[in-house]
């Protein structure tokens, strides 16, 4: 390194160390509102604790002011004071002294660092072609409008009609029975033009998608510009921020072969459950708060042409009770749009998994929601992964089980076509010929959705070995179908060493060919789990991986050494985040030694560990040798472990953050 470069390097580094304390002051409100509660939670819980204790749910309004005054502010003050005292008076002078020794050694060796293009690692590999199935059909609003208005080919206008949720709830309140489509008055329906106007009336709200993109960019590139963009994203606003359609699909059991609800008891149950959701506001109230004045409801009985139940005893007359055009329209609905109403990303699905207390005479009580073929198809289609598990601005769930008091269905992993075949084999159909048709329809839907989905978020979903719907083995089975997946979030899923091993064993060689960002932060695995995770990369899994986030998982030096070994293979190519992972000097030295052989754009964020001055200096030296002097490098190696209480606070914050993620309280 030339002597002329040395002063500039030191100045750039010093700017970085001064910038971090300044940011501590600027972001102090964020520390008070978000970070200090994590510390409080961590101080009041153990590593084995799960979720957030009820007495610490301080974001409820009655506890908000006392908690801020007597918990958040004192902890935030201690935390900020610790940062400033260490950064300004203890840590910076010491690490700069150690760092200068490394600089002088570099000069003596006449080593000239290379400064590669830091962006070249982002697009070094061309993404593989997506599944040939049209996955966009399950994401774009145009496909729903085509299902209602006709597509000029397979679907004609009026094949499907949606009824008004306002009208439906009023009918239930009057104690009425829902007629079949042919017998409904025109006032019961919402036209596509009316639905478009309702969609346009959605309110403006916080842009969670934009915030998520800014956060992802900040993770990829630790720099002042990315940090400022992240701060700016807090002020983003847009109309219909969750990208929803004012449409609800209801999945329910038919109580009789001729009529799903002859006495209206299911309608009464559905109405009562929907009115009681969300603190008494009801689903309709939550939709109105979002700006949707009404919602169009898909119910097969009233949305598609049906046979006349009054003629059920006369088989020939019953079969002829639909005209030829009505029968053809029903067939087009079944074949070309039935999958959309449940699998589409922007449609809300209501699962009526309960049966009324009073059932028709002779009803077979073993034919529950979970044993029916069509309801199994409908629920599994809704769970394939196209829908967001948690909305940002809208205050309802996209999959609602009315049997759940909180208005959300129990989260389950996607069922692959192979698993669906097993499920349907145990299900019962009123019409035995439906089984093959349902399997074929689901296979088409699953391949399209799983094969083209780009983001999957299972944050906070417990992945339990042996569970029928949420085991790591089932997740691996689904991921093997995800040819276009770019982002996978498994943070706070309580994965332990055995869970990671099961997940890794289920992934096929070469799986996840397009994956770029993998987040497994805030989990419970140790060094063995890290080893299992790293082994999959040697088998060709996720060959295009750019970012790996394993933060807030205390696997220590042994885990960091395992990550350093895989880093030299070029995975991840752009960034590794392992903050709050209990890493010391041994792990930091291993990462620093491996960094020169890592991908061209690769950076390491090892902040808030227990790395000593020598380890911090080695990492800083390796980062600057690879990328040149940048203020972000200082933030990437920042530690708080010089004052006696510093690292216990870091451990507590990590433990608290893990508890919050495991409870599902973080939505971004």
NORJORA-V272386 format. One record per residue. N is the residue number from 1. RES is the residue in one small letter. BURIAL is I if it has 16 or more other ideal C-beta (glycine too) atoms within 10 Angstrom, else O. Layout:
<<N;RES;BURIAL> <N;RES;BURIAL>>
This chain:
<<1;x;I> <2;x;O> <3;x;O> <4;x;O> <5;x;O> <6;x;O> <7;x;O> <8;x;O> <9;x;I> <10;x;O> <11;x;O> <12;x;I> <13;x;I> <14;x;O> <15;x;O> <16;x;I> <17;x;I> <18;x;O> <19;x;I> <20;x;I> <21;x;I> <22;x;O> <23;x;O> <24;x;I> <25;x;O> <26;x;O> <27;x;O> <28;x;I> <29;x;O> <30;x;O> <31;x;I> <32;x;I> <33;x;O> <34;x;O> <35;x;I> <36;x;I> <37;x;I> <38;x;I> <39;x;I> <40;x;I> <41;x;I> <42;x;I> <43;x;I> <44;x;I> <45;x;I> <46;x;O> <47;x;O> <48;x;O> <49;x;I> <50;x;O> <51;x;I> <52;x;I> <53;x;O> <54;x;O> <55;x;O> <56;x;I> <57;x;O> <58;x;I> <59;x;O> <60;x;O> <61;x;O> <62;x;O> <63;x;O> <64;x;O> <65;x;O> <66;x;O> <67;x;I> <68;x;I> <69;x;O> <70;x;O> <71;x;I> <72;x;I> <73;x;O> <74;x;O> <75;x;I> <76;x;I> <77;x;O> <78;x;O> <79;x;I> <80;x;I> <81;x;O> <82;x;I> <83;x;I> <84;x;O> <85;x;O> <86;x;I> <87;x;I> <88;x;O> <89;x;O> <90;x;O> <91;x;I> <92;x;I> <93;x;O> <94;x;O> <95;x;I> <96;x;I> <97;x;O> <98;x;I> <99;x;I> <100;x;O> <101;x;O> <102;x;I> <103;x;I> <104;x;O> <105;x;O> <106;x;I> <107;x;O> <108;x;O> <109;x;O> <110;x;O> <111;x;O> <112;x;O> <113;x;I> <114;x;O> <115;x;O> <116;x;O> <117;x;O> <118;x;I> <119;x;O> <120;x;O> <121;x;I> <122;x;I> <123;x;O> <124;x;O> <125;x;O> <126;x;O> <127;x;O> <128;x;O> <129;x;O> <130;x;I> <131;x;I> <132;x;O> <133;x;I> <134;x;O> <135;x;I> <136;x;O> <137;x;I> <138;x;I> <139;x;I> <140;x;O> <141;x;I> <142;x;O> <143;x;I> <144;x;I> <145;x;I> <146;x;I> <147;x;I> <148;x;I> <149;x;I> <150;x;I> <151;x;I> <152;x;O> <153;x;O> <154;x;O> <155;x;I> <156;x;I> <157;x;O> <158;x;O> <159;x;I> <160;x;I> <161;x;I> <162;x;I> <163;x;I> <164;x;I> <165;x;I> <166;x;O> <167;x;I> <168;x;I> <169;x;I> <170;x;O> <171;x;I> <172;x;I> <173;x;O> <174;x;O> <175;x;O> <176;x;O> <177;x;O> <178;x;I> <179;x;O> <180;x;I> <181;x;I> <182;x;O> <183;x;O> <184;x;I> <185;x;O> <186;x;O> <187;x;O> <188;x;I> <189;x;I> <190;x;I> <191;x;O> <192;x;I> <193;x;O> <194;x;I> <195;x;I> <196;x;I> <197;x;O> <198;x;I> <199;x;I> <200;x;O> <201;x;O> <202;x;I> <203;x;O> <204;x;O> <205;x;I> <206;x;I> <207;x;I> <208;x;I> <209;x;I> <210;x;I> <211;x;I> <212;x;I> <213;x;O> <214;x;I> <215;x;O> <216;x;I> <217;x;I> <218;x;I> <219;x;I> <220;x;I> <221;x;I> <222;x;I> <223;x;I> <224;x;O> <225;x;O> <226;x;I> <227;x;I> <228;x;O> <229;x;I> <230;x;I> <231;x;O> <232;x;O> <233;x;I> <234;x;O> <235;x;O> <236;x;I> <237;x;O> <238;x;I> <239;x;O> <240;x;I> <241;x;I> <242;x;I> <243;x;I> <244;x;I> <245;x;I> <246;x;I> <247;x;I> <248;x;I> <249;x;I> <250;x;I> <251;x;I> <252;x;I> <253;x;I> <254;x;I> <255;x;I> <256;x;I> <257;x;O> <258;x;I> <259;x;I> <260;x;I> <261;x;I> <262;x;O> <263;x;O> <264;x;I> <265;x;I> <266;x;I> <267;x;I> <268;x;I> <269;x;I> <270;x;I> <271;x;I> <272;x;O> <273;x;I> <274;x;I> <275;x;I> <276;x;O> <277;x;I> <278;x;I> <279;x;O> <280;x;O> <281;x;I> <282;x;I> <283;x;I> <284;x;I> <285;x;I> <286;x;I> <287;x;I> <288;x;I> <289;x;O> <290;x;I> <291;x;I> <292;x;I> <293;x;O> <294;x;I> <295;x;I> <296;x;I> <297;x;I> <298;x;I> <299;x;I> <300;x;I> <301;x;I> <302;x;I> <303;x;I> <304;x;I> <305;x;I> <306;x;I> <307;x;I> <308;x;I> <309;x;I> <310;x;O> <311;x;O> <312;x;O> <313;x;O> <314;x;O> <315;x;O> <316;x;O> <317;x;O> <318;x;I> <319;x;O> <320;x;O> <321;x;I> <322;x;I> <323;x;O> <324;x;O> <325;x;O> <326;x;I> <327;x;O> <328;x;O> <329;x;I> <330;x;I> <331;x;O> <332;x;I> <333;x;I> <334;x;I> <335;x;O> <336;x;I> <337;x;I> <338;x;I> <339;x;I> <340;x;I> <341;x;I> <342;x;I> <343;x;I> <344;x;I> <345;x;I> <346;x;I> <347;x;I> <348;x;I> <349;x;I> <350;x;I> <351;x;I> <352;x;I> <353;x;I> <354;x;I> <355;x;I> <356;x;I> <357;x;O> <358;x;O> <359;x;O> <360;x;O> <361;x;O> <362;x;O> <363;x;O> <364;x;O> <365;x;O> <366;x;O> <367;x;I> <368;x;O> <369;x;I> <370;x;O> <371;x;O> <372;x;I> <373;x;I> <374;x;I> <375;x;I> <376;x;I> <377;x;I> <378;x;I> <379;x;I> <380;x;I> <381;x;I> <382;x;I> <383;x;I> <384;x;I> <385;x;I> <386;x;I> <387;x;I> <388;x;I> <389;x;I> <390;x;I> <391;x;I> <392;x;I> <393;x;I> <394;x;I> <395;x;I> <396;x;I> <397;x;I> <398;x;I> <399;x;I> <400;x;I> <401;x;I> <402;x;I> <403;x;O> <404;x;O> <405;x;O> <406;x;O> <407;x;I> <408;x;I> <409;x;I> <410;x;O> <411;x;I> <412;x;I> <413;x;I> <414;x;I> <415;x;I> <416;x;I> <417;x;I> <418;x;O> <419;x;I> <420;x;I> <421;x;O> <422;x;O> <423;x;I> <424;x;I> <425;x;O> <426;x;O> <427;x;I> <428;x;O> <429;x;O> <430;x;O> <431;x;O> <432;x;O> <433;x;O> <434;x;I> <435;x;I> <436;x;O> <437;x;I> <438;x;I> <439;x;I> <440;x;O> <441;x;I> <442;x;I> <443;x;I> <444;x;O> <445;x;I> <446;x;I> <447;x;I> <448;x;I> <449;x;I> <450;x;I> <451;x;I> <452;x;I> <453;x;I> <454;x;I> <455;x;O> <456;x;I> <457;x;I> <458;x;I> <459;x;I> <460;x;I> <461;x;I> <462;x;I> <463;x;I> <464;x;O> <465;x;O> <466;x;O> <467;x;O> <468;x;O> <469;x;O> <470;x;I> <471;x;I> <472;x;I> <473;x;I> <474;x;I> <475;x;I> <476;x;I> <477;x;I> <478;x;I> <479;x;I> <480;x;I> <481;x;I> <482;x;I> <483;x;I> <484;x;I> <485;x;I> <486;x;I> <487;x;I> <488;x;I> <489;x;I> <490;x;I> <491;x;I> <492;x;I> <493;x;I> <494;x;I> <495;x;I> <496;x;I> <497;x;I> <498;x;O> <499;x;I> <500;x;I> <501;x;I> <502;x;I> <503;x;I> <504;x;I> <505;x;O> <506;x;I> <507;x;I> <508;x;O> <509;x;O> <510;x;O> <511;x;I> <512;x;I> <513;x;I> <514;x;I> <515;x;I> <516;x;I> <517;x;I> <518;x;I> <519;x;I> <520;x;I> <521;x;I> <522;x;I> <523;x;I> <524;x;I> <525;x;I> <526;x;I> <527;x;I> <528;x;I> <529;x;I> <530;x;I> <531;x;I> <532;x;I> <533;x;I> <534;x;I> <535;x;I> <536;x;I> <537;x;I> <538;x;O> <539;x;O> <540;x;O> <541;x;I> <542;x;I> <543;x;I> <544;x;I> <545;x;I> <546;x;I> <547;x;I> <548;x;I> <549;x;I> <550;x;I> <551;x;I> <552;x;I> <553;x;I> <554;x;I> <555;x;I> <556;x;I> <557;x;I> <558;x;I> <559;x;I> <560;x;I> <561;x;I> <562;x;I> <563;x;I> <564;x;I> <565;x;O> <566;x;I> <567;x;I> <568;x;O> <569;x;O> <570;x;I> <571;x;I> <572;x;I> <573;x;I> <574;x;I> <575;x;I> <576;x;I> <577;x;I> <578;x;I> <579;x;I> <580;x;I> <581;x;I> <582;x;I> <583;x;I> <584;x;I> <585;x;I> <586;x;O> <587;x;I> <588;x;I> <589;x;I> <590;x;I> <591;x;I> <592;x;I> <593;x;O> <594;x;I> <595;x;I> <596;x;O> <597;x;O> <598;x;I> <599;x;I> <600;x;I> <601;x;I> <602;x;I> <603;x;I> <604;x;I> <605;x;I> <606;x;I> <607;x;I> <608;x;I> <609;x;I> <610;x;I> <611;x;I> <612;x;I> <613;x;I> <614;x;O> <615;x;I> <616;x;I> <617;x;I> <618;x;I> <619;x;I> <620;x;I> <621;x;I> <622;x;I> <623;x;I> <624;x;I> <625;x;I> <626;x;I> <627;x;I> <628;x;I> <629;x;I> <630;x;I> <631;x;I> <632;x;I> <633;x;I> <634;x;I> <635;x;I> <636;x;I> <637;x;I> <638;x;I> <639;x;I> <640;x;I> <641;x;I> <642;x;I> <643;x;O> <644;x;O> <645;x;O> <646;x;I> <647;x;I> <648;x;O> <649;x;I> <650;x;I> <651;x;I> <652;x;I> <653;x;I> <654;x;I> <655;x;I> <656;x;I> <657;x;I> <658;x;I> <659;x;I> <660;x;I> <661;x;I> <662;x;I> <663;x;I> <664;x;I> <665;x;O> <666;x;I> <667;x;O> <668;x;O>>
